Amino acid sequence: MKINSSISKSAYFGKLEFPTRKDYVKYFLDNKVVQNEKEIWDNKEYVSIIHRHWHGEGRNGCVFALLSARNAEESGWQDHVITKKIEVIEKDDTKVQIQKRIKKAIVDSKCEILSLLFSNITVDLELIRLIKQLLIIRDFSLSDKKIIDDHITLALRIPITSDGILSWVMAFGPYEYFPLTRQSPITEITIRVKPKPEIQFHRLNKDKDAAHLADLPIDYKVSVTEQIWQNTIKRTRIILGEEPNHFSAAKTTFTLPRRLWKNPL
């Protein structure tokens, strides 16, 4: 199935409009694809379709990501959908399966980016519990934690090579305290699973020990790439309503209210 232009878009940023989680639910119900909301988030195919569509709309600000999401198979952007609730994830072998899926993506020559999609994790306490479950997984590490006013930022990393190259993990989800470019309909953990390519656009970070989403190989003329870069900057500023900062930077995985991280209950 394909989501068409009739979907409502209730998130507004100037002239830019984007669908929210509620808009996707309305679309599926109005088009009689499902009979209730649960059927959406329990269906891995629907979750994957929504994930690609949302990134393909460009709400995350990055035009490179927009183009990659619209051609996910060709660009090597894979996803792994987990429909289980947090109570199940805490008790079963989901963490083992996540670790195996990441390792598979790292060695898969066709995979450049892996998105872990947790379709039934949607509220604050569930998110905090998920983060703590991720940190139990051997490959995940908390490389940095900063307190900024009433917020705390967490930077998660994953090794993707034997010689220490670390992937900068990014998170998205339906949480109002996330940066506006990260407020997606699905709780998502996104991992760049390959080192930097030999040839890179000149504006990108050149630290060979770090891998992040912007390192996805692209096959455009330099002039086209430059225009996409400039459009990304403009779009990101419009959505954020300000200049990008530590909260929205690629090096930050999660931005959380300080009180929530310290006292989740």
C-alpha positions in Angstrom: 0.0 0.0 0.0 1.0 3.6 -0.5 0.0 6.6 1.5 -1.3 9.3 -0.9 -1.6 13.1 -0.7 -5.1 13.0 0.9 -3.6 12.4 4.3 -4.2 15.2 6.7 -1.3 17.2 8.0 -1.8 18.9 11.4 1.8 20.0 12.1 2.5 23.4 10.7 5.8 25.3 10.3 5.2 28.3 8.1 4.3 27.0 4.7 5.5 23.5 5.6 2.9 20.9 6.7 3.5 17.4 8.0 1.4 14.4 9.2 1.5 13.4 12.9 0.7 10.0 14.5 -2.9 11.0 14.8 -3.1 11.9 11.1 -1.7 8.5 10.1 -4.3 6.8 12.3 -7.1 8.9 10.7 -5.8 8.1 7.2 -5.8 4.3 7.8 -9.3 4.4 9.5 -10.9 6.7 6.9 -9.6 4.5 4.1 -10.9 1.4 5.8 -7.4 -0.2 5.8 -8.0 -1.2 9.4 -10.9 -1.3 11.8 -9.1 0.1 14.8 -5.8 1.9 15.7 -4.3 -1.2 17.3 -4.3 -3.0 13.9 -2.0 -0.3 12.6 0.7 -0.4 15.3 0.6 -4.2 15.5 1.2 -4.6 11.8 4.9 -4.5 10.8 4.2 -3.6 7.2 2.1 -0.6 8.1 4.6 0.6 10.6 7.4 0.4 8.0 5.2 2.3 5.4 4.5 5.1 7.9 8.1 5.3 8.9 9.3 5.8 5.3 6.5 8.1 4.5 7.2 10.4 7.5 10.9 10.7 6.7 10.0 11.1 3.0 7.9 14.1 3.9 11.0 15.9 5.2 9.9 16.7 8.8 13.3 15.8 10.1 14.7 18.7 8.2 17.2 16.8 6.2 16.5 16.8 2.4 19.1 14.0 2.0 17.1 11.9 4.4 13.9 12.8 2.5 15.3 11.6 -0.8 16.8 8.4 0.9 13.5 7.5 2.6 11.7 7.8 -0.7 14.1 5.3 -2.2 14.9 3.3 0.9 15.7 0.0 -0.7 18.1 1.6 -3.2 19.8 3.8 -0.6 20.2 0.9 1.9 17.9 2.3 4.6 16.4 -0.8 6.3 14.1 -1.0 9.3 13.3 -3.6 12.0 9.8 -3.3 13.5 9.2 -4.3 17.1 5.5 -4.2 18.0 5.9 -5.5 21.6 5.1 -3.4 24.6 7.8 -2.4 27.0 6.7 -4.9 29.6 7.4 -7.7 27.2 10.7 -6.2 25.9 11.9 -6.1 29.5 11.3 -9.8 30.1 11.8 -11.7 26.8 14.7 -12.1 24.4 14.0 -8.9 22.4 17.3 -7.4 23.5 19.2 -10.4 22.1 17.3 -10.1 18.8 18.1 -6.4 18.6 21.8 -7.1 19.0 21.7 -9.8 16.4 19.8 -7.5 14.0 22.4 -4.7 14.4 25.2 -7.2 13.8 23.5 -8.4 10.7 23.1 -4.9 9.4 26.7 -4.1 10.0 27.9 -7.0 7.8 25.2 -6.6 5.2 26.8 -4.9 2.2 23.3 -3.6 1.1 22.5 -1.9 4.5 23.7 1.6 5.2 21.2 2.6 7.9 19.1 0.6 10.3 16.0 2.0 12.0 14.6 0.1 15.0 10.9 1.0 15.2 9.1 0.5 18.5 5.5 1.1 17.4 3.8 0.5 20.7 6.1 2.6 22.9 4.5 6.1 23.0 4.5 7.6 26.5 7.3 9.1 28.7 7.7 6.2 31.2 7.8 3.7 28.4 10.6 5.7 26.6 12.7 5.9 29.8 12.3 2.2 30.3 13.3 1.5 26.7 16.4 3.6 27.0 17.5 1.6 30.0 16.8 -1.6 28.2 19.0 -0.5 25.2 21.8 0.3 27.6 21.7 -3.3 28.8 22.5 -4.4 25.3 26.3 -4.9 25.1 26.9 -2.9 22.0 25.1 0.3 23.2 27.0 2.7 25.4 26.3 6.1 26.9 29.2 8.2 25.8 28.0 11.6 27.1 25.4 13.1 29.4 24.8 16.8 29.8 22.4 18.8 32.0 21.2 22.0 30.3 18.8 23.9 32.4 15.7 21.7 32.9 16.8 19.1 30.3 19.3 16.3 30.1 20.8 15.0 26.8 22.1 11.5 26.3 24.5 10.5 23.6 24.4 6.7 22.7 27.0 5.1 20.6 27.5 1.7 19.0 30.8 0.2 17.7 30.5 -0.8 14.0 34.1 -1.9 13.3 36.7 -3.9 15.3 39.0 -0.8 15.3 36.7 1.4 17.2 34.6 3.4 14.8 31.4 4.5 16.7 28.0 5.1 15.2 26.2 8.2 16.5 22.7 6.9 17.4 19.8 9.1 16.7 16.3 8.9 18.2 12.9 10.1 17.0 9.4 9.7 18.5 6.1 11.2 19.5 7.4 13.2 22.5 6.8 17.0 22.8 10.1 17.6 24.5 12.1 16.2 21.6 13.5 18.8 19.1 10.8 19.5 16.5 12.8 17.8 13.8 12.8 14.6 15.9 9.1 14.5 16.7 8.0 11.5 14.6 4.9 9.3 14.8 7.0 6.2 15.8 9.6 5.8 18.5 12.7 5.1 16.4 16.4 4.4 17.1 18.4 5.0 13.9 21.9 3.7 13.4 24.4 4.3 10.7 26.0 0.9 10.3 28.9 1.7 7.9 32.1 3.8 8.2 32.4 7.0 6.3 32.8 6.5 2.5 36.2 7.3 0.9 34.7 10.2 -1.0 32.6 12.7 1.1 30.8 15.9 0.5 33.2 18.7 1.6 30.8 20.1 4.2 30.4 16.9 6.2 32.2 15.9 9.5 35.6 14.3 8.6 36.2 12.4 11.8 36.9 8.9 10.6 36.2 7.4 14.0 32.6 8.6 13.9 29.7 7.4 11.7 26.4 9.2 11.5 23.4 9.4 9.2 24.8 12.3 7.1 27.6 9.9 5.9 25.1 8.0 3.7 26.7 7.8 0.3 25.1 10.0 -2.3 25.5 10.1 -6.0 24.8 13.7 -7.1 26.8 16.3 -8.8 28.6 18.6 -6.4 26.4 21.5 -7.5 23.2 19.5 -6.8 24.6 18.3 -3.4 25.4 21.9 -2.5 21.8 23.0 -3.3 20.4 20.1 -1.2 22.7 21.1 1.7 21.5 24.7 1.6 17.8 23.6 1.4 18.4 21.3 4.4 19.7 24.2 6.4 16.7 26.4 5.5 14.2 23.6 6.1 15.7 22.7 9.5 15.7 26.3 10.6 12.0 26.7 9.6 11.0 23.6 11.5 13.0 24.3 14.6 12.1 28.0 14.6 15.7 28.7 15.6 19.3 27.8 14.8 20.2 24.1 15.4 21.7 23.5 18.8 23.0 20.8 21.1 19.5 19.4 21.6 18.9 18.8 17.8 22.5 18.0 16.9 23.4 14.7 15.4 25.7 13.9 18.3 22.7 13.9 20.7 20.5 10.8 20.8 17.9 11.9 23.4 16.7 15.1 24.8 14.6 14.6 28.0 13.2 16.6 30.8 15.7 16.4 33.7 13.0 15.4 36.2 11.8 12.6 33.9 15.2 10.9 33.7 15.8 11.3 37.5 12.3 10.4 38.7 10.4 8.5 35.9 7.7 7.4 38.3 
